[in-house]
Amino acid sequence: MEGIFLKQNTMEYFKIETLEELKQAYNQLKWHPEYDLQKEIDAFEILGHRSIRKNYDGYHYIGSDSWNTIYDTEIPSPLKKYNVKCKGVEIDVYDVLKAFDVQCPATQHAIKKLLKTGKRGHKDAEQDLSEAIESINRAKQLRNE
C-alpha cells in the first residue's frame, strides 16, 4: 500500500536558474490560488528555491532541491522549448529578442510563433502562422495608439 500511495503522490519538477525563468513559469503554468508572484520571488531570492514542482493536484509550486524525493521525476524545463544551438552556444528566443531589442510584446509574440512554427508540439504550423498574423496586426494597432 505504501508504494502505491507514494507513486500516486509523486511529483514532476524542473530546475530554474534565474528570476526571469521564475516569472516566465508563473505566467505560463497553473499555480495554486493561494500563491502569488511576489511570494514566489521571495522564496526564490530568500530561501533559494530553484525547482518548479507540479504536484499531483495539478498545481505548480516553487521548492528547493531538498524537497525532491527519489519518487519525484525531473523533467526538461517546459520554459526552454525555444532553445536552439547557434554557433556552439545554446540560446533561446528570449536571447534573440533581447539582442535585437524587440520591445513590443505583440511583436515578441509573433517572432516566437514564427521561429518555431509547428515545432512546439501542441499547435500545428497553420495555427502558429494564424496567431503570428494576429500578433502582427496587434503590434500595428499598438504602434498607432
Secondary structure, 3 states (H helix, E strand, C coil): CHHHHHHHCCCEEEECCCHHHHHHHHHHCCECCCCCHHHHHHHHHHHCCCEEEECCCCCEEEECHHHCCCCCEECCCHHHCCCEEECCEEECHHHHHHHCCCCCHHHHHHHHHHHCCCCCCCCCHHHHHHHHHHHHHHHHHHHHC
